[in-house]
Amino acid sequence: MSGHRRPRTSAAFLDESQPNRALDPHTYVLAATVCDAAAIVTSREAIAALKLRGQLKLHWHDESAKRRMEITECIAGMSLRHFAVVRDGRPGETSERRRRHCLERMLYELDGFEIATVCFESRGPKDDRRDRDMLDALRARKVISPDLRIDHIPGPREELLWVADAICGAVVRHRSGDSIYLQTIEAASEVRLISIRSP
């Protein structure tokens, strides 16, 4: 029996959101869109076609309800899988701490699905370094394998980050009682919601 491992060919694209503090306090949402290598180009082209003149990127928060549904229906038509980790934190917990909890669970889940690369929207050199340090710490603890890699890309340069942003938006709306966007995606694609709570 050969000791060679099967090469990893899928990539994940991550984005995050903090819901409205009045409607859903102490919560952090981290979403990942998973795309096989063979579908990346066509998926990028499909979502890029929705960008309006003058837009640097699609951003769920800035879109109208009609546009959000157009984006949602486009995503539902793609061959993608989605994960969302929701941190129900506690008062006084920092956003960065909530993000770290979400990220640890997300990287564990994605590694289990044999994802090759996890792409983040760059938050700047200091924050990007924090992500790489966390990856190294998780490897050292053997929470994830050494095969999982991460990359940081400016948001306007990677269309599949816009999809992850929309998944975040759909989950946030769902938690506030408006589930039409998430239901539309779930009718055609796998969406795995994972809730983690503070101890």
N, C-alpha and C positions, 0 to 999 in steps of 0.2 A: 504494500500500500504506500502510495507516495505521500511525502510529508509536505508537499506544496499546498499552500492555501489558495482557495479560489480568489481571484482578484476582485476587489470592491469596485463597483462601477456607478453607484448612485451618489448623488450630492444632496445635501440639505441646505436650506436657506432660511435664516432666522430673523425674526423681528420681535419687538416687545412693546407692551403698552401698559399704562397705568390707568385703570378705569376712573370714572368720575368719583371723586372722593365722597360726595354726598350720597350717590346711589350705590356705590360698592366700595366702601372704605377698606384700607389696609390690604388691597389686592394688587397682585402683579401678574401679568399674562405674558408668557413667552411662547411663540408659535413657530413651528417649523414646517416648511413645505419640502417634500422629498420628491426628487425627480431622477429617473433613470437617465444615464448618459445619452441614450438614443433619442430621448424626447426633449432634451434641454433646448435645442435650437428652435424647434417648432413651438414650444411653450413660451419661450422668450418673445418670439414673433407675435404670438396671439395676444399676449398682455400688452406688448408695446404698441399694438395697433389701437389701443384705447386711449393712449396719451393724447391730450389736446394740444393744440398749437400753443407754444409758450410754456408748457409744463416741463419741468426738469424730470419729474417722475410722478407716478400715481401715488397719492397719499389719502388713505381712507378718511381721515379726519376732515379733510378739506372738500370732500366730494358731496354732492347732493344725494338724496335718497334714490333718485332715478339712476344716477351714475353708479352708485354703490350696487344697485341691482344688476346693471350691465356688467360690472366687474365680477360680481358673484356668479352670474350665469356663464361668463367666459371661463372662470376658474373651474366651474362644474363640468365644463366640456373638455377639460384637459385630463391627461393620464397622470394624475398626481396623487400622493398620499399626504396627509396632514396630521401633525401632532400639536397639541396645545397643553402646556403645563400652567396651572393656575395656582398661585401661592395665596392662601388666605392667611395673611400675617396678623400681627398684633400691633396695637397702638405703640408708637414710638420706634418701631422697627424701621430702619432706613431702607430706601428704595434699592440701594446697592446690595444690601443683605438679602432682600427678597429676590432680587435678580440672581444672586449666587445660588440660592436654594433651587430656583427654577432651572438654572443652567446645569447644575449638577445632575438633576433628574433627567433633563432633556438629553444631555450628552450620553448618559447611561442608556437611555432608550434608543437613541440613534445608533450607538455602537452595537447594540443588540441586533439591530436590523442591518448590520454590516455596511453602514454608510462610509464612503471613502473620505469625503470632505464636507465640513460644516462651514458655510459662508455666513459671516456676520456683516451687517452694515457697520462700517467703521464709525466709532464714536470719538476718535482722536487717539494719538499715540499712547497717552497714559492709560485710558480705559482699555484699549486694545491689548496693551501689555498685561493688564489684569486678567483678561480672558486667557491669554497664553500661559500665564502663571498658574491659573486654575486648572487648565488642561494638564500641565506638568504635574500638579499635585494629585490629580485624579489618576494619572498614569502611575505615579509612585505608590499610591494606595491600592493599585490594581482594580479600581472601580471601572476603568475603561481600558481597552487594549491599546498597544502602541500604534495600531493601524489607523486609528481615527486622527484626521488632520483638521486644522481650522485655518480659515483665511478671513481677512477683513477687506471689504470692498466699499467704496463710496456708493451710497444709495442710488444716485442717478445712473450709475454704470452697470447695474445688475437688475434686470427686470424681474427676476424671480424673487428678489427681496420684496418687490411690490406685492407679490402674491402673499407672502408671509404677513405683510402688513395688513392685507385685507382679511386674512384668517384671524389675526388678532382682533381686528375691528368687529368681525362677525361674532366672535366669542364674547367680546365686551357687550355688544348689543344683546346677545342671548342672555347674559347674566342680568341685564337690566329689563328683561321681559319682552324683547323684540327678537324673536328667533327665526324670522323668515330668511335671513341671509345664511345662517348656519344650516338651516334645514334644506335650503336649495343646494348647498354644497354637499351635504351628507347624502342627499338623494342619489348622487352620482359618484361620489368619491368617499374613500375611507377617511374619517376624521376621528382621531383618538384624543379624548379629553382626559387629562390626568390632574387630579386635585391633590395638593399637598398643604398640610396645615402646620401652623407653628405649634411646638410642644407646649 
